[in-house]
């Protein structure tokens, strides 16, 4: 993993954590991966040193500084910008093959419903899955539209 990829993964884990879509221990693991990939700061080292038992308590306090030192963004818990960043992180995961299009839209729809403008089309496409048997769109077309939406989301830096 390159340092750029590690920074992106660390940022994505932080965004997913801020929306409850990742565990604190996942953030600590991403901090460890970032160190191994060559990123370094005192805050990142302290965060990477957290134990799994301490992660739930310490990540909230340590994460903002670690991100700031690396020039990355801290998203406050449950903030709209954090929700958008988490949606983009999930899109990258789907494009990397870690989630199916169905799993991706289900998670987005479950987390945000039709409330987040950025992911409204994905919520609509999740609804399409429920009507495949009698709807107008075949599953392959729904998957293709989801993939296009995921690419649109993931392209935003």
Contact map, one row per residue, 1 for C-alpha under 8 A:
1110110000000000000000000000000000001000000000000000000000000000000000000000000000000000000000000000000000000000000000000000000000000000000000000000000000000
1111110000000000000000000000000000001100000000000000000000000000000000000000000000000000000000000000000000000000000000000000000000000000000000000000000000000
1111111000000000000000000000000001001110000000000000000000000000000000000000000000000000000000000000000000000000000000000000000000000000000000000000000000000
0111111100000000000000000000000000000000000000000000000000000000000000000000000000000000000000000000000000000000000000000000000000000000000000000000000000000
1111111110000000000000000000000000000000000000000000000000000000000000000000000000000000000000000000000000000000000000000000000000000000000000000000000000000
1111111111000000000000000000010011001010000000000000000000000000000000000000000000000000000000000000000000000000000000000000000000000000000000000000000000000
0011111111100000000000000000000001000010000000000000000000000000000000010000000000000000000000000000000000000000000000000000000000000000000000000000000000000
0001111111110000000000000000000000000000000000000000000000000000000000000000000000000000000000000000000000000000000000000000000000000000000000000000000000000
0000111111111000000000000000010000000000000000000000000000000000000000000000000000000000000000000000000000000000000000000000000000000000000000000000000000000
0000011111111100000000000010011001000000000000000000000000000000000000000000000000000000000000000000000000000000000000000000000000000000000000000000000000000
0000001111111110000000000000000000000000000000000000000000000000001000011000000000000000000000000000000000000000000000000000000000000000000000000000000000000
0000000111111111000000000000000000000000000000000000000000000000000000000000000000001100100000000000000000000000000000000000000000000000000000000000000000000
0000000011111111100001000110010000000000000000000000000000000000000000000000000000000000100000000000000000000000000000000000000000000000000000000000000000000
0000000001111111110000000010000000000000000000000000000000000010000000000110000000000000000000000000000000000000000000000000000000000000000000000000000000000
0000000000111111111000000000000000000000000000000000000000000000000000000110000001101100100000000000000000000000000000000000000000000000000000000000000000000
0000000000011111111111000000000000000000000000000000000000000000000000000000000001101100100000000000000000000000000000000000000000000000000000000000000000000
0000000000001111111111110010000000000000000000000000000000000000000000000000000000000000000000000000000000000000000000000000000000000000000000000000000000000
0000000000000111111111000000000000000000000000000000000000000000000000000011111001100000000000000000000000000000000000000000000000000000000000000000000000000
0000000000000011111111000000000000000000000000000000000000000000000000000000111001100100000000000000000000000000000000000000000000000000000000000000000000000
0000000000000001111111100000000000000000000000000000000000000000000000000000000000000000000000000000000000000000000000000000000000000000000000000000000000000
0000000000000001111111100000000000000000000000000000000000000000000000000000000000000100000000000000000000000000000000000000000000000000000000000000000000000
0000000000001001111111110110000000000000000000000000000000000000000000000000000000000000000000000000000000000000000000000000000000000000000000000000000000000
0000000000000000100111111110000000000000000000000000000100000000000000000000000000000000000000000000000000000000000000000000000000000000000000000000000000000
0000000000000000100001111111000000000000000000000001001100100000000000000000000000000000000000000000000000000000000000000000000000000000000000000000000000000
0000000000000000000000111111100000000000000000000011001100000000000000000000000000000000000000000000000000000000000000000000000000000000000000000000000000000
0000000000001000000001111111110000000000000000000000000000000000000000000000000000000000000000000000000000000000000000000000000000000000000000000000000000000
0000000001001100100001111111111000000000000000000000000000100000000000000000000000000000000000000000000000000000000000000000000000000000000000000000000000000
0000000000000000000000011111111100000000000000111101001000100000000000000000000000000000000000000000000000000000000000000000000000000000000000000000000000000
0000000000000000000000001111111110000000000000010000000000000000000000000000000000000000000000000000000000000000000000000000000000000000000000000000000000000
0000010011001000000000000111111111000000000000000000000000000000000000000000000000000000000000000000000000000000000000000000000000000000000000000000000000000
0000000001000000000000000011111111100000000110110000000000000000000000000000000000000000000000000000000000000000000000000000000000000000000000000000000000000
0000000000000000000000000001111111110000000010011000000000000000000000000000000000000000000000000000000000000000000000000000000000000000000000000000000000000
0000010000000000000000000000111111111000000000000000000000000000000000000000000000000000000000000000000000000000000000000000000000000000000000000000000000000
0010011001000000000000000000011111111111000000000000000000000000000000000000000000000000000000000000000000000000000000000000000000000000000000000000000000000
0000000000000000000000000000001111111111000110010000000000000000000000000000000000000000000000000000000000000000000000000000000000000000000000000000000000000
0000000000000000000000000000000111111110000000000000000000000000000000000000000000000000000000000000000000000000000000000000000000000000000000000000000000000
1110010000000000000000000000000011111110000000000000000000000000000000000000000000000000000000000000000000000000000000000000000000000000000000000000000000000
0110000000000000000000000000000001111111000000000000000000000000000000000000000000000000000000000000000000000000000000000000000000000000000000000000000000000
0010011000000000000000000000000001111111100000000000000000000000000001000000000000000000000000000000000000000000000000000000000000000000000000000000000000000
0000000000000000000000000000000001100111110110000000000000000000000001000000000000000000000000000000000000000000000000000000000000000000000000000000000000000
0000000000000000000000000000000000000011111110000000000000000000010011000000000000000000000000000000000000000000000000000000000000000000000000000000000000000
0000000000000000000000000000000000000001111111000000000000000000010000000000000000000000000000000000000000000000000000000000000000000000000000000000000000000
0000000000000000000000000000000000000000111111100000000000000110111010000000000000000000000000000000000000000000000000000000000000000000000000000000000000000
0000000000000000000000000000001000100001111111110000000000000000011000000000000000000000000000000000000000000000000000000000000000000000000000000000000000000
0000000000000000000000000000001100100001111111111000000000000000000000000000000000000000000000000000000000000000000000000000000000000000000000000000000000000
0000000000000000000000000000000000000000011111111100000000000100000000000000000000000000000000000000000000000000000000000000000000000000000000000000000000000
0000000000000000000000000001001000000000001111111100000001100110010000000000000000000000000000000000000000000000000000000000000000000000000000000000000000000
0000000000000000000000000001101100100000000111111100000000000000000000000000000000000000000000000000000000000000000000000000000000000000000000000000000000000
0000000000000000000000000001000100000000000011111110000000000000000000000000000000000000000000000000000000000000000000000000000000000000000000000000000000000
0000000000000000000000000001000000000000000001111111011001000000000000000000000000000000000000000000000000000000000000000000000000000000000000000000000000000
0000000000000000000000001000000000000000000000001111111000000000000000000000000000000000000000000000000000000000000000000000000000000000000000000000000000000
0000000000000000000000011001000000000000000000000111111100000000000000000000000000000000000000000000000000000000000000000000000000000000000000000000000000000
0000000000000000000000000000000000000000000000000011111100000000000000000000000000000000000000000000000000000000000000000000000000000000000000000000000000000
0000000000000000000000000000000000000000000000000111111111000000000000000000000000000000000000000000000000000000000000000000000000000000000000000000000000000
0000000000000000000000011001000000000000000000000111111111100000000000000000000000000000000000000000000000000000000000000000000000000000000000000000000000000
0000000000000000000000111000000000000000000000000001111111110000000000000000000000000000000000000000000000000000000000000000000000000000000000000000000000000
0000000000000000000000000000000000000000000000000000011111111000000000000000000000000000000000000000000000000000000000000000000000000000000000000000000000000
0000000000000000000000000000000000000000000000100100011111111100000000000000000000000000000000000000000000000000000000000000000000000000000000000000000000000
0000000000000000000000010011000000000000000000100000001111111110000000000000000000000000000000000000000000000000000000000000000000000000000000000000000000000
0000000000000000000000000000000000000000000000000000000111111111000000000000000000000000000000000000000000000000000000000000000000000000000000000000000000000
0000000000000000000000000000000000000000000000000000000011111111000000000000000000000000000000000000000000000000000000000000000000000000000000000000000000000
0000000000000000000000000000000000000000001001100000000001111111110000000000000000000000000000000000000000000000000000000000000000000000000000000000000000000
0000000000000100000000000000000000000000001000100000000000111111111000000100000000000000000000000000000000000000000000000000000000000000000000000000000000000
0000000000000000000000000000000000000000000000000000000000011111111100001100000000000000000000000000000000000000000000000000000000000000000000000000000000000
0000000000000000000000000000000000000000001000000000000000000111111110000000000000000000000000000000000000000000000000000000000000000000000000000000000000000
0000000000000000000000000000000000000000111100100000000000000111111111000000000000000000000000000000000000000000000000000000000000000000000000000000000000000
0000000000100000000000000000000000000000001100000000000000000011111111111100000000000000000000000000000000000000000000000000000000000000000000000000000000000
0000000000000000000000000000000000000000000000000000000000000001111111111100000000000000000000000000000000000000000000000000000000000000000000000000000000000
0000000000000000000000000000000000000000101000000000000000000000111111110000000000000000000000000000000000000000000000000000000000000000000000000000000000000
0000000000000000000000000000000000000011100000000000000000000000011111110000000000000000000000000000000000000000000000000000000000000000000000000000000000000
0000000000000000000000000000000000000000000000000000000000000000001111111000000000000000000000000000000000000000000000000000000000000000000000000000000000000
0000001000100000000000000000000000000000000000000000000000000000001111111100000000000000000000000000000000000000000000000000000000000000000000000000000000000
0000000000100000000000000000000000000000000000000000000000000001001100111110000000000000000000000000000000000000000000000000000000000000000000000000000000000
0000000000000110000000000000000000000000000000000000000000000011001100011111000000000000000000000000000000000000000000000000000000000000000000000000000000000
0000000000000110010000000000000000000000000000000000000000000000000000001111101011000000000000000000000000000000000000000000000000000000000000000000000000000
0000000000000000010000000000000000000000000000000000000000000000000000000111111001000000000000000000000000000000000000000000000000000000000000000000000000000
0000000000000000011000000000000000000000000000000000000000000000000000000011111001000000000000000000000000000000000000000000000000000000000000000000000000000
0000000000000000011000000000000000000000000000000000000000000000000000000001111101100000000000000000000000000000000000000000000000000000000000000000000000000
0000000000000000011000000000000000000000000000000000000000000000000000000011111111100000000000000000000000000000000000000000000000000000000000000000000000000
0000000000000000000000000000000000000000000000000000000000000000000000000000011111110000000000000000000000000000000000000000000000000000000000000000000000000
0000000000000000000000000000000000000000000000000000000000000000000000000010001111111000000000000000000000000000000000000000000000000000000000000000000000000
0000000000000011011000000000000000000000000000000000000000000000000000000011111111111100000000000000000000000000000000000000000000000000000000000000000000000
0000000000000011011000000000000000000000000000000000000000000000000000000000011111111110000000000000000000000000000000000000000000000000000000000000000000000
0000000000000000000000000000000000000000000000000000000000000000000000000000000111111111000000000000000000000000000001000000000000000000000000000000000000000
0000000000010011000000000000000000000000000000000000000000000000000000000000000011111111100000000000000000000000000000000000000000000000000000000000000000000
0000000000010011001010000000000000000000000000000000000000000000000000000000000001111111110000000000000000000000000000000000000000000000000000000000000000000
0000000000000000000000000000000000000000000000000000000000000000000000000000000000111111111000000000000000010000000000100000000000000000000000000000000010000
0000000000000000000000000000000000000000000000000000000000000000000000000000000000011111111100000000000000000000000000000000000000000000000000000000010011010
0000000000011011000000000000000000000000000000000000000000000000000000000000000000001111111110000000000000000000000000000000000000000000000000000000000001000
0000000000000000000000000000000000000000000000000000000000000000000000000000000000000111111111000000000100000000000000000000000000000000000000000000000000000
0000000000000000000000000000000000000000000000000000000000000000000000000000000000000011111111100000000100000000000000000000000000000000000000000000011011000
0000000000000000000000000000000000000000000000000000000000000000000000000000000000000001111111110000000000000000000000000000000000000000000000000000011001000
0000000000000000000000000000000000000000000000000000000000000000000000000000000000000000111111111110000000000000000000000000000000000000000000000000000000000
0000000000000000000000000000000000000000000000000000000000000000000000000000000000000000011111111111100100000000000000000000000000000000000000000000010000000
0000000000000000000000000000000000000000000000000000000000000000000000000000000000000000001111111110000000000000000000000000000000000000000000000010011000000
0000000000000000000000000000000000000000000000000000000000000000000000000000000000000000000111111110000000000000000000000000000000000000000000000000000000000
0000000000000000000000000000000000000000000000000000000000000000000000000000000000000000000011111111000000000000000000000000000000000000000000000000000000000
0000000000000000000000000000000000000000000000000000000000000000000000000000000000000000000011111111000000000000000000000000000000000000000000000000000000000
0000000000000000000000000000000000000000000000000000000000000000000000000000000000000000000011111111111100000000000000000000000000000000000000000000000000000
0000000000000000000000000000000000000000000000000000000000000000000000000000000000000000000001001111111100000000000000000000000000000000000000000000000000000
0000000000000000000000000000000000000000000000000000000000000000000000000000000000000000000001000011111110000000000000000000000000000000000000100110000000000
0000000000000000000000000000000000000000000000000000000000000000000000000000000000000000000000000011111111000000000000000000010010000000000000100000000000000
0000000000000000000000000000000000000000000000000000000000000000000000000000000000000000000000000011111111100000000000000000000000000000000000000000000000000
0000000000000000000000000000000000000000000000000000000000000000000000000000000000000000011001000011111111110000000000000000000000000000000000000000000000000
0000000000000000000000000000000000000000000000000000000000000000000000000000000000000000000000000000111111111000000000000110110000000000000000000100000000000
0000000000000000000000000000000000000000000000000000000000000000000000000000000000000000000000000000011111111100000000000010010000000000000000000000000000000
0000000000000000000000000000000000000000000000000000000000000000000000000000000000000000000000000000001111111110000000000000000000000000000000000000000000000
0000000000000000000000000000000000000000000000000000000000000000000000000000000000000010000000000000000111111111100000100110000000000000000000000000000000000
0000000000000000000000000000000000000000000000000000000000000000000000000000000000000000000000000000000011111111110000000110010000000000000000000000000000000
0000000000000000000000000000000000000000000000000000000000000000000000000000000000000000000000000000000001111111100000000000000000000000000000000000000000000
0000000000000000000000000000000000000000000000000000000000000000000000000000000000000000000000000000000000111111100000000000000000000000000000000000000000000
0000000000000000000000000000000000000000000000000000000000000000000000000000000000000000000000000000000000011111111100100000000000000000000000000000000000000
0000000000000000000000000000000000000000000000000000000000000000000000000000000000000000000000000000000000011111111100010010000000000000000000000000000000000
0000000000000000000000000000000000000000000000000000000000000000000000000000000000000000000000000000000000001001111110110011000000000000000000000000000000000
0000000000000000000000000000000000000000000000000000000000000000000000000000000000000000000000000000000000000001111110010000000000000000000000000000000000000
0000000000000000000000000000000000000000000000000000000000000000000000000000000000000000000000000000000000000001111111110000000000000000000000000000000000000
0000000000000000000000000000000000000000000000000000000000000000000000000000000000000000000000000000000000000000011111110000000000000000000000000000000000000
0000000000000000000000000000000000000000000000000000000000000000000000000000000000010000000000000000000000000000000111111000000000000000000000000000000000000
0000000000000000000000000000000000000000000000000000000000000000000000000000000000000010000000000000000000010001010111111110000000000000000000000000000000000
0000000000000000000000000000000000000000000000000000000000000000000000000000000000000000000000000000000000000000111111111111000000000000000000000000000000000
0000000000000000000000000000000000000000000000000000000000000000000000000000000000000000000000000000000000000000000001111111100000000000000000000000100000000
0000000000000000000000000000000000000000000000000000000000000000000000000000000000000000000000000000000010011000000000111111110000000000000000000100100000000
0000000000000000000000000000000000000000000000000000000000000000000000000000000000000000000000000000000011011000110000111111111000000000000000000000000000000
0000000000000000000000000000000000000000000000000000000000000000000000000000000000000000000000000000000000000000010000011111111100000000000000000000000000000
0000000000000000000000000000000000000000000000000000000000000000000000000000000000000000000000000000000010000000000000001111111110000000000001001100000000000
0000000000000000000000000000000000000000000000000000000000000000000000000000000000000000000000000000010011001000000000000111111111000000000000000000000000000
0000000000000000000000000000000000000000000000000000000000000000000000000000000000000000000000000000000000000000000000000011111111100000000000000000000000000
0000000000000000000000000000000000000000000000000000000000000000000000000000000000000000000000000000000000000000000000000001111111110010100001000000000000000
0000000000000000000000000000000000000000000000000000000000000000000000000000000000000000000000000000010000000000000000000000111111110000001001000000000000000
0000000000000000000000000000000000000000000000000000000000000000000000000000000000000000000000000000000000000000000000000000011111111000000000000000000000000
0000000000000000000000000000000000000000000000000000000000000000000000000000000000000000000000000000000000000000000000000000001111111110000000000000000000000
0000000000000000000000000000000000000000000000000000000000000000000000000000000000000000000000000000000000000000000000000000000111111111111000000000000000000
0000000000000000000000000000000000000000000000000000000000000000000000000000000000000000000000000000000000000000000000000000000001111110000000000000000000000
0000000000000000000000000000000000000000000000000000000000000000000000000000000000000000000000000000000000000000000000000000000000111111000000000000000000000
0000000000000000000000000000000000000000000000000000000000000000000000000000000000000000000000000000000000000000000000000000000100111111110000000000000000000
0000000000000000000000000000000000000000000000000000000000000000000000000000000000000000000000000000000000000000000000000000000000010111110000000000000000000
0000000000000000000000000000000000000000000000000000000000000000000000000000000000000000000000000000000000000000000000000000000100010011111011000000000000000
0000000000000000000000000000000000000000000000000000000000000000000000000000000000000000000000000000000000000000000000000000000000010011111111000000000000000
0000000000000000000000000000000000000000000000000000000000000000000000000000000000000000000000000000000000000000000000000000000010010000111111100000000000000
0000000000000000000000000000000000000000000000000000000000000000000000000000000000000000000000000000000000000000000000000000000000000000011111110000000000000
0000000000000000000000000000000000000000000000000000000000000000000000000000000000000000000000000000000000000000000000000000000000000000111111111000000000000
0000000000000000000000000000000000000000000000000000000000000000000000000000000000000000000000000000000000000000000000000000100110000000111111111100000000000
0000000000000000000000000000000000000000000000000000000000000000000000000000000000000000000000000000110000000000000000000000000000000000001111111110000000000
0000000000000000000000000000000000000000000000000000000000000000000000000000000000000000000000000000000000000000000000000000000000000000000111111111000000000
0000000000000000000000000000000000000000000000000000000000000000000000000000000000000000000000000000000000000000000000000000100000000000000011111111100000000
0000000000000000000000000000000000000000000000000000000000000000000000000000000000000000000000000000100010000000000000000100100000000000000001111111110000000
0000000000000000000000000000000000000000000000000000000000000000000000000000000000000000000000100000100000000000000000000000000000000000000000111111111000000
0000000000000000000000000000000000000000000000000000000000000000000000000000000000000000000000000000000000000000000000000000000000000000000000011111111100000
0000000000000000000000000000000000000000000000000000000000000000000000000000000000000000000000000000000000000000000000001100000000000000000000001111111110000
0000000000000000000000000000000000000000000000000000000000000000000000000000000000000001001101100000000000000000000000000000000000000000000000000111111111000
0000000000000000000000000000000000000000000000000000000000000000000000000000000000000000001100100000000000000000000000000000000000000000000000000011111111100
0000000000000000000000000000000000000000000000000000000000000000000000000000000000000000000000000000000000000000000000000000000000000000000000000001111111110
0000000000000000000000000000000000000000000000000000000000000000000000000000000000000011001000000000000000000000000000000000000000000000000000000000111111110
0000000000000000000000000000000000000000000000000000000000000000000000000000000000000001101100000000000000000000000000000000000000000000000000000000011111111
0000000000000000000000000000000000000000000000000000000000000000000000000000000000000000000000000000000000000000000000000000000000000000000000000000001111111
0000000000000000000000000000000000000000000000000000000000000000000000000000000000000001000000000000000000000000000000000000000000000000000000000000000111111
0000000000000000000000000000000000000000000000000000000000000000000000000000000000000000000000000000000000000000000000000000000000000000000000000000000001111
